[in-house]
Amino acid sequence: MNWDAIGAIGEIVGASAVVMSLVYLAIQIRNQNIESRSAAVHQVLESNKSFISQLQDPSLAEIWIAGIDDFDSLTDVQRLRFVIYLTVALRSFEDAYFQWRSGRLDEETWHTLTAVIKDVKSTDAFGQFLAMRRHHFRPEFARYLEELEPGDYSYIKAVSSGDA
């Protein structure tokens, strides 16, 4: 075997090693993307669970139900708690929105979250809240909220009155 043949074999082995390294790197990046999306879904759902669980506090639950039914009937303190709660909830949705827009949140998860937003949007309280606090959110998200079709929040009334 001459040196030219040995050199050619070395180049083939080297090129094969580069190709295998690139394949390995592509697999690792793909796995990292899957893990990143999974972590984003987990974080969004944990955030959602966190603000929803706050309604286990009976006083906040009463304020929420009263505010949804008639925002103007709330006292100043109740209105403040309602607005703070809804701001925190929408901050969570705003984060989820940008996770979804960047491709880190899947369509199915986003669809289930928007069902909640749509239902709350169907209330007069939401419209009053957004008129007061629209400027607290990124313009793109605020536009999204305004353009979103409202759902039907009637189920909460059935639950709160014991009909469910």
Contacts in CASP RR format, 6 or more apart in sequence:
PFRMAT RR
TARGET T0000
AUTHOR 0000-0000-0000
METHOD contacts of the structure
MODEL  1
MNWDAIGAIGEIVGASAVVMSLVYLAIQIRNQNIESRSAAVHQVLESNKS
FISQLQDPSLAEIWIAGIDDFDSLTDVQRLRFVIYLTVALRSFEDAYFQW
RSGRLDEETWHTLTAVIKDVKSTDAFGQFLAMRRHHFRPEFARYLEELEP
GDYSYIKAVSSGDA
36 104 0 8 1.000
37 103 0 8 1.000
37 104 0 8 1.000
37 105 0 8 1.000
37 106 0 8 1.000
40 99 0 8 1.000
40 104 0 8 1.000
40 105 0 8 1.000
41 105 0 8 1.000
41 106 0 8 1.000
41 109 0 8 1.000
43 99 0 8 1.000
44 92 0 8 1.000
44 95 0 8 1.000
44 96 0 8 1.000
44 99 0 8 1.000
44 105 0 8 1.000
44 109 0 8 1.000
44 113 0 8 1.000
45 109 0 8 1.000
47 92 0 8 1.000
47 95 0 8 1.000
47 96 0 8 1.000
48 92 0 8 1.000
48 96 0 8 1.000
48 113 0 8 1.000
48 116 0 8 1.000
50 92 0 8 1.000
51 85 0 8 1.000
51 88 0 8 1.000
51 89 0 8 1.000
51 92 0 8 1.000
54 60 0 8 1.000
54 85 0 8 1.000
55 61 0 8 1.000
55 64 0 8 1.000
60 81 0 8 1.000
60 85 0 8 1.000
63 74 0 8 1.000
63 78 0 8 1.000
63 81 0 8 1.000
63 82 0 8 1.000
63 85 0 8 1.000
64 82 0 8 1.000
64 85 0 8 1.000
65 156 0 8 1.000
65 160 0 8 1.000
66 73 0 8 1.000
66 74 0 8 1.000
66 78 0 8 1.000
67 73 0 8 1.000
67 74 0 8 1.000
67 78 0 8 1.000
67 82 0 8 1.000
67 125 0 8 1.000
68 120 0 8 1.000
68 123 0 8 1.000
68 125 0 8 1.000
68 153 0 8 1.000
68 156 0 8 1.000
69 157 0 8 1.000
70 124 0 8 1.000
71 79 0 8 1.000
71 82 0 8 1.000
71 124 0 8 1.000
71 125 0 8 1.000
71 128 0 8 1.000
71 129 0 8 1.000
72 128 0 8 1.000
74 82 0 8 1.000
82 125 0 8 1.000
82 129 0 8 1.000
83 129 0 8 1.000
83 132 0 8 1.000
83 133 0 8 1.000
86 120 0 8 1.000
86 125 0 8 1.000
86 126 0 8 1.000
86 129 0 8 1.000
86 133 0 8 1.000
87 133 0 8 1.000
87 136 0 8 1.000
89 120 0 8 1.000
90 137 0 8 1.000
90 145 0 8 1.000
91 137 0 8 1.000
93 113 0 8 1.000
93 116 0 8 1.000
93 117 0 8 1.000
93 141 0 8 1.000
94 137 0 8 1.000
94 138 0 8 1.000
94 141 0 8 1.000
96 105 0 8 1.000
96 109 0 8 1.000
96 110 0 8 1.000
96 113 0 8 1.000
97 110 0 8 1.000
97 141 0 8 1.000
97 144 0 8 1.000
98 138 0 8 1.000
98 141 0 8 1.000
99 105 0 8 1.000
100 107 0 8 1.000
100 109 0 8 1.000
100 110 0 8 1.000
114 148 0 8 1.000
115 151 0 8 1.000
117 145 0 8 1.000
117 148 0 8 1.000
118 148 0 8 1.000
118 149 0 8 1.000
118 150 0 8 1.000
118 151 0 8 1.000
119 150 0 8 1.000
119 151 0 8 1.000
119 152 0 8 1.000
119 153 0 8 1.000
119 155 0 8 1.000
120 126 0 8 1.000
120 153 0 8 1.000
121 127 0 8 1.000
121 145 0 8 1.000
121 148 0 8 1.000
121 150 0 8 1.000
121 151 0 8 1.000
122 150 0 8 1.000
122 151 0 8 1.000
122 152 0 8 1.000
122 153 0 8 1.000
123 153 0 8 1.000
130 142 0 8 1.000
130 145 0 8 1.000
130 146 0 8 1.000
134 142 0 8 1.000
134 145 0 8 1.000
134 146 0 8 1.000
135 142 0 8 1.000
137 145 0 8 1.000
155 164 0 8 1.000
158 164 0 8 1.000
END
